[in-house]
Structure formats: structure tokens, C-alpha cells
Amino acid sequence: MKAPRRPVAIVGLGCIGGSLARALIAQGIEVRGWSTSGSDRQRAAAAGVSVAEGDAPLAALCLGATSVVLAVPFPHLAGVARALLAVAPPQVRIFHVGGLQQRAALGMEEIAWARIIGTHPLAGSHDTGFEASRADLFVGSTVCIEARADLRGRRTAEWLWRTAGAQRVDYQAAEEHDRLMAWVSHLPQLTATALAYTLAAAGIDPAETGSGARDTTRLAATPLGAWPALLRGAPAEIDVALSRLERTLSDLRAVLSAEDDDRLATVWERAAAWRRQTGGSGPGDGGTGGGARRA
């Protein structure tokens, strides 16, 4: 008989940490968890998470665990990592799900960054807390794992996320990951926020909008939360991305002013072809795209 898998510990039981916990529990994996939020701890316990008790919850989580996942808000990641390393045995694998992975962006000391590997699932929600978690959040998703992980770390991380439902694993250097996030996570968030702000400033009643406006502004409902820290983490690449978007909007304005249907069709068709390659929803089916979010 195959030996049962050792427990997985999760620090932070918000949307991401809570969804990972639910997904693992659904596969028969013992999950231990901790959160500073009393309500998240209560909801997690009711969902089957073994919530750590006592005055040293991090030490209790690590005892006998295979791996620990840090799913805390991005600005608190370095501090929680420091506290965890003080009690985690050397054999325990530690991962984080932060939206950035370079050491400077994380604010981690070298000793902490060397041991803690970034595993960023490109899935999430604009809602927060354990109440927003669900067991199928990562089904079909991509997870970005730092290429510096050793063989055992890669095997553990892949088992963890594939058990939770991830379909694709990308190994990238932290710098490459952070540049990509500026385009596929941060730019969509800023774009949705800018669009919603523009509609609000124009006095548009949300009740008067259709699915187009609702879908394209979905991310605007995301709480500010960790976003200031995330946006400061890759300022140069975000500036490039915003500049490119500004140029595209300016070009569209010129195209419309000139009534140049051929140029409009060129932009339209390239955009439509790119969107179809994502496997996302088409016209009229009411689907929404997935945004990368932090716990």
C-alpha cells in the first residue's frame, strides 16, 4: 500500500491560500493552515483545514509537513518568511505565491530568498478572504515556478499545483516572470481600473451597462490592497506597457478621425486573433477572462 502523503501547510487562508487548501483536501491531502484573520480561520476549519493552535502556530504548521506555502498579502510576505524560517526544519520545502519574484521586489534578505521559491498561479478573483475561495479555482490554470528551484523542489511544487488542478507549469527566472506580470497582470488591472474610473467620471450608471462593460471592468472591483507594492516592484516594465497602450489608444483615435476602415480592421482582426488563441470566450457566450491575483 502506498504511504499517505505528508501534510501540506498553508500560511494565509484568503482566496488563493483557501482555494489551494480546498483543492488539496478534495484530493485527500491533509492541510494545515493559519491566518491572522479569525473569520478565515473559522471558515477554513469548517472546510476541513487543520488550523494551527497555540502561541506558536508557524512552528505547529511545520511539524511533519512536506511543504509550506506562503499565501499572505504581498506587503507582508518578507516578514512572514522571516518568522517562518526561524522555526521551519531544513527539510521542509517553502513556496510563496506572490505576484512578483525578484528578491528586491519581495524585500527579502538573501538567506530567505535563497530558500523560498516563488510559485505564482495565474488564477484568482476580485473577491478576498476564505469566503471567496473555491476548490476548482486552479483547474486548467498556468503556474509560474522559479527556474532556480532544484529537482526536488520542482517535483514538490509540480505535485502541489497539479494536484490542485493546474494544467501548465512554466519555469522562468524571477526577472522574466516579473516582466511578464507587468504585461499580463498589472496592465490589465490598470486598464480595467482606468476604464471604470472614466465611466464613473462620465456619470455612467452601472445599471445602464451591458456585459461588455461589465466584463472589461471586472478587475476594477479588486480592492487596492497589495497593488501599490506590486506596482512599485516592476516600475520600468509597467511604464513601457502603459506607454504602448497609450500609443494604441492614440492610434485608434486617429483611425476613427480619419474614418480609415482598413486600418481599423487591421487592429481589430489582430486583437481578435490574439484573443481567440487564449481559448477564452467568444461573442455572446457571457464568459470572462481570468486575471492574475494575489492572496
Helices and strands as residue ranges (DSSP letters): E 8-11, H 15-26, E 31-34, H 38-46, E 50-51, H 57-62, E 67-70, G 74-76, H 77-85, E 93-96, H 103-106, H 110-115, E 116-121, G 130-132, E 142-146, H 151-163, E 168-172, H 174-181, I 182-186, H 187-201, G 206-208, H 211-216, G 218-221, H 227-233, H 235-258, H 261-277
